[in-house]
């Protein structure tokens, strides 16, 4: 199965300034700069090697026992350096600036930047190799592939319900082509009403939502009561039929194996199951 995901993907791998080789001994002290990286490190069995994380790294629970060195916007470099990391790992789509700065200080850095499920699988392999957990990375990638194939069988349906994902309400933001949320909608058997825009994370007009009349509303902002009371949205099929779902944004936003939990949940929603 790995041959299916071995094609060259658009994953950004950065080894900046400081020489770092996978052939060297596995790093013993790792700092993670992104929740998805932290989650994947623990999934690989490398949790004991993680000494520092960000305040956003809330899964698994053990991650909360590590030293917090900042958040996605601000890193305490002095505290990070005091941890004497062998390797700092981040998501290149989120913390590229931090990685550049850390590398300039002489600390080895490594990054991945998956944008879809296939790239998540490949990034698990690469991350596993980087931290001395190569076999575990391949096992996780294989397990994801097997589960994805199983879920695909559940997603076969005669129609493709119209779906709108509200990422944020002001300004109204959604998921477009090139985003993993758009991929989840398609894999679940739905039609993303923002599937024809050019931006993976576009602003979307309320008028267009009304015109395209989604049958399913997915909310990642914990604002279901507000959405249900919007006067202009009362005629939407999703609201009329009670198909408005408030979801855990961490499941839908992090590039980890748990993204398939989001896919399984989305399949249930499209099947008409309630929360």
Steps between C-alpha positions, in 0.01 A plus 500: 500500500787735567576509131176695464631779719865487401461741211674829538264725691498868574637461849746761607800351674739751644842442647606856557851635553606224738592165350262225605507146372248221548800269525595660834377371833135572573450833678447462873358847567237631258303824506178509300364829366161377375211300646492263202871430533465433872208265443686310229815469711300337779323277248841386378599406854745789529317679780777434751740690273279810496616755758325815378171587331275798435195603698283370215635146533214345696495144363578249629457597865865417570604791280377732774776371725772644276656846530297760310733720296239729345222484243460519124563875506773546757782269610710550813837433339691523827279233656519286187879512498514418871339165416810417291304338216668267254227583250218754464211390280223711351237519232637712217154638419470644851835581656751548219622829648568339837693217336719742306579694816578188702725361228697825498577435866668172412222259594409218258147540365269284294161571349217340312208670331233250394190640332299182438459147631759344271755756609416437865585133443829589336582753773453232766763290325741790472440613857551145622832479318606836646443396862615139484151354461507395136310170537233670709458770237443241231255311718299816564494583130384147418230514769374831361482354151307196618253708698458744212406213268251370755340842544480548124272197482263663751492824304340357186169681447266570207502875553757757611351724771602866486730585792622829644775516763510817705852547630427843646203733498651851476618518234319193371776253416479151353709221345566491126689276257846405616397482865470175690146597603396517136661158454304362795171624357568335165620175659188491718285520190401865519525805278682799646301810402832690509668239281538733204695782666873547453611544860530201737373717788283767336268766630147415389199726472182433692307565179685217326430261786130581469505467121674160511276378784713238682326190627766448768664769716826417680608751767850507649451814711272373779225737385204278412245703694606817323478334158154361572377850581634682195192654333635476144585130540161377618409374153812288456425133448757408766321705764154394387597133525707530816827406330724748683799344675743657746830310489829481686726727290810310610382189318432692181798733506802290595701299251512178702348151476203635698392686187342169405289525816365820350435321171309222677292757687431693180380182329252451785376858466447455127309182578265708713616383840476757780777601735 
